[in-house]
């Protein structure tokens, strides 16, 4: 490591598919890996400057990999650990997950919306300072960022900072201003303790009802599945309930409540005479018709998104 302006010159290695480090790039900062693809410097954060390799996702297991776990997201394939990557830090020239072009530890063009969204979305917690190419031919980059929330999430372990009133403000803002989340994303993990969004790359603009329904659903469902106590707290302050007897049914009806409260016409979600039939109608013809994570927020992967949507519908057993 070379000293420069009192900071460390950190060399990040890029590993080929055999696990051999064959090129590198430098970061003129003291960096500490945090989580995901995010590292922290002395004054800024970095996204895409490598990871300590642990695992990634592939469609089918081969001898190059060790099996780690099954994922409950059917289109991710299997969670594996590649033997030649183990124990190494950096960027790895293999896709982190089958559908998208991000190399392990880096950011691809899929992350591009983070720049404009961080400016346009009023409740963005992230500010983007720069986007630096790692490998222009392979379209891999890293971002220099700062976070207003300082990476404190709504569900931060050991903290009670996640304010349900601020979560309500965030949902209302998104519904009223045509901002949307991918409906099957674990969206609550991107909500900060102060009611902002830390990863705005996955947001998109649309006034369509199917996307608004999917947006509210993505926050309620992921909150309920990740932390039931915080979900119940959020329902309580909004005068809502989620009886155990009907399971996931209430995620849809509670989502519709927030649309109605914000002046969104919901009449087309109720063409039938029974709650059960209307629920099935909303899920099949609106929720699943919205953008799932395979589409990506930029809608650059339509064929992939359509394939996943079809699979979701085939898996529904009424």
Number of C-alpha atoms within 10 A of each C-alpha: 10 10 11 10 8 10 16 16 18 16 16 18 20 26 22 16 14 14 18 15 17 9 12 14 15 14 15 17 19 15 21 13 18 13 11 12 19 23 21 21 18 10 10 16 24 25 23 27 30 26 23 18 18 15 20 19 24 21 14 10 15 11 8 12 17 14 15 15 13 13 12 9 9 11 19 18 20 22 21 22 21 22 15 15 22 13 9 18 20 23 29 26 20 21 18 20 19 17 20 16 18 24 22 25 27 30 25 20 14 20 23 17 16 21 19 12 23 21 14 10 21 14 19 22 23 25 19 19 13 12 17 13 17 21 16 10 7 14 16 23 23 23 23 20 21 20 18 15 18 15 20 19 22 26 21 14 9 6 11 11 16 19 17 21 14 17 21 17 13 18 23 16 16 21 23 14 14 16 19 25 30 26 26 21 21 18 22 22 18 22 26 28 23 21 25 24 29 25 20 27 20 22 22 20 17 14 14 12 20 20 27 31 27 29 28 27 27 24 26 24 24 20 22 18 12 15 12 13 12 18 20 16 14 21 17 13 11 15 8 15 15 18 10 9 8 10 9 13 17 20 21 21 20 19 20 22 17 20 21 13 10 14 10 16 12 13 8 12 18 14 11 13 8 9 12 13 13 17 18 18 17 22 20 16 14 19 25 20 20 25 27 24 21 25 22 23 23 17 16 12 16 14 12 19 21 16 13 20 22 13 13 16 14 9 9 10 5 6
